[in-house]
């Protein structure tokens, strides 16, 4: 049954999706695939990307500023499509806005660990994601079930932000950070930043296509749907929803739209 009055208005409000730049579009695509009837507002802070090399306080301040701006636009839920921002601020935001579903993302370590018996897992992420307590707790949870190695890739976000997914410069950088792992057998590689799925093919090439890849986008989409259904906020009409793209760097909205349409 459809909601009435003010309840119906909230029922039809958009889902806010926040990222430090264009990378969160990889999560947005999974949300649209699972919930095509929802409306979305995507905001990327490309002017200040990458977040992974900033201080904890800087990331918290920026995240709270932009999540607050999405809530001011009337979103019914917020998806923090950034591993770094989630690590830094999701618990604080949930305390600050207890009535709003706030869904974060974390590196897809669990499915990677469960994909084989005592697998060797390589986690690629930003420096902050790797050093923050949230990920350290996650890694400790699975340390007896797998051999887990982490590799920060501090410059990879910058390539994605400028739409560079396959250049020789990108591949040279990937060789610089990944050559030490090329001759080893990895059962799984975790793409622990939402920008990284857009350069997955280049990473596969450098690692010589020897492994399975995991990212957190589909898990976030499922959790978002669960939370909306739980609170009676899941859209149920048969019309395709719409997406509004916003970015602190207005020149990036076209790239966001292009990435959202790519598969």
QUIPE-V483198 format. One record per residue. N is the residue number from 1. RES is the residue in one letter. SS is DSSP state (H for helix, E for strand, C for the rest). OMEGA is omega in whole degrees, 0 to 359 (* if undefined). Layout:
n = {N,N}
res = {RES,RES}
ss = {SS,SS}
omega = {OMEGA,OMEGA}
This chain:
n = {1,2,3,4,5,6,7,8,9,10,11,12,13,14,15,16,17,18,19,20,21,22,23,24,25,26,27,28,29,30,31,32,33,34,35,36,37,38,39,40,41,42,43,44,45,46,47,48,49,50,51,52,53,54,55,56,57,58,59,60,61,62,63,64,65,66,67,68,69,70,71,72,73,74,75,76,77,78,79,80,81,82,83,84,85,86,87,88,89,90,91,92,93,94,95,96,97,98,99,100,101,102,103,104,105,106,107,108,109,110,111,112,113,114,115,116,117,118,119,120,121,122,123,124,125,126,127,128,129,130,131,132,133,134,135,136,137,138,139,140,141,142,143,144,145,146,147,148,149,150,151,152,153,154,155,156,157,158,159,160,161,162,163,164,165,166,167,168,169,170,171,172,173,174,175,176,177,178,179,180,181,182,183,184,185,186,187,188,189,190,191,192,193,194,195,196,197,198,199,200,201,202,203,204,205,206,207,208,209,210,211,212,213,214,215,216,217,218,219,220,221,222,223,224,225,226,227,228,229,230,231,232,233,234,235,236,237,238,239,240,241,242,243,244,245,246,247,248,249,250,251,252,253,254,255,256,257,258,259,260,261,262,263}
res = {X,X,X,X,X,X,X,X,X,X,X,X,X,X,X,X,X,X,X,X,X,X,X,X,X,X,X,X,X,X,X,X,X,X,X,X,X,X,X,X,X,X,X,X,X,X,X,X,X,X,X,X,X,X,X,X,X,X,X,X,X,X,X,X,X,X,X,X,X,X,X,X,X,X,X,X,X,X,X,X,X,X,X,X,X,X,X,X,X,X,X,X,X,X,X,X,X,X,X,X,X,X,X,X,X,X,X,X,X,X,X,X,X,X,X,X,X,X,X,X,X,X,X,X,X,X,X,X,X,X,X,X,X,X,X,X,X,X,X,X,X,X,X,X,X,X,X,X,X,X,X,X,X,X,X,X,X,X,X,X,X,X,X,X,X,X,X,X,X,X,X,X,X,X,X,X,X,X,X,X,X,X,X,X,X,X,X,X,X,X,X,X,X,X,X,X,X,X,X,X,X,X,X,X,X,X,X,X,X,X,X,X,X,X,X,X,X,X,X,X,X,X,X,X,X,X,X,X,X,X,X,X,X,X,X,X,X,X,X,X,X,X,X,X,X,X,X,X,X,X,X,X,X,X,X,X,X,X,X,X,X,X,X}
ss = {C,C,C,C,H,H,H,H,H,H,H,C,C,C,E,E,E,E,E,C,C,C,C,C,H,H,H,H,H,H,H,H,H,H,C,C,C,C,C,E,E,E,E,E,C,H,H,H,C,C,C,C,C,C,C,H,H,H,H,H,H,H,H,H,H,H,H,H,H,H,H,H,C,C,C,C,E,E,E,E,C,C,H,H,H,H,H,H,H,H,H,H,H,H,H,H,C,C,C,C,E,E,E,C,C,C,C,C,H,H,H,H,H,C,C,C,C,C,C,E,E,E,E,E,E,C,H,H,H,H,H,C,H,H,H,H,H,H,H,H,H,H,C,C,C,C,E,E,E,E,E,E,C,C,C,H,H,H,H,H,H,C,C,C,C,C,C,H,H,H,H,H,H,H,H,H,H,H,H,H,H,C,C,C,C,C,C,E,E,E,E,C,C,C,C,H,H,H,H,H,H,H,H,H,H,H,C,C,C,C,C,E,E,E,C,C,H,H,H,H,H,H,H,H,H,H,H,H,H,H,C,C,C,C,C,C,C,C,C,C,C,C,E,E,E,E,E,C,C,H,H,H,H,H,H,H,H,H,H,H,H,C,C}
omega = {179,178,180,174,184,178,179,179,180,178,185,179,182,171,176,178,184,174,178,180,183,186,181,175,176,175,178,179,179,177,180,180,183,183,185,183,179,171,183,166,178,176,175,182,186,179,184,177,1,176,189,179,179,175,179,182,177,181,179,182,180,182,180,177,185,174,177,179,177,179,177,177,173,178,182,178,178,172,177,187,183,181,182,180,177,180,187,198,189,181,179,181,179,176,182,182,186,182,184,173,177,186,178,179,175,178,186,183,182,180,178,180,183,184,180,179,183,183,169,187,177,181,176,184,176,180,183,179,183,185,183,185,183,180,178,177,180,181,179,180,185,188,178,183,184,169,187,175,178,178,175,178,191,184,187,179,183,178,181,181,179,175,181,185,188,185,176,178,177,182,177,178,180,175,180,184,187,183,180,183,189,186,179,179,178,177,183,171,179,175,190,174,185,172,193,178,180,175,182,183,177,177,178,181,181,179,175,169,188,194,175,181,180,170,190,187,183,178,177,179,180,180,178,179,180,182,179,179,180,182,178,184,183,180,184,178,185,179,176,179,178,181,174,179,177,179,177,171,188,179,183,183,178,178,178,180,179,179,180,182,180,180,*}
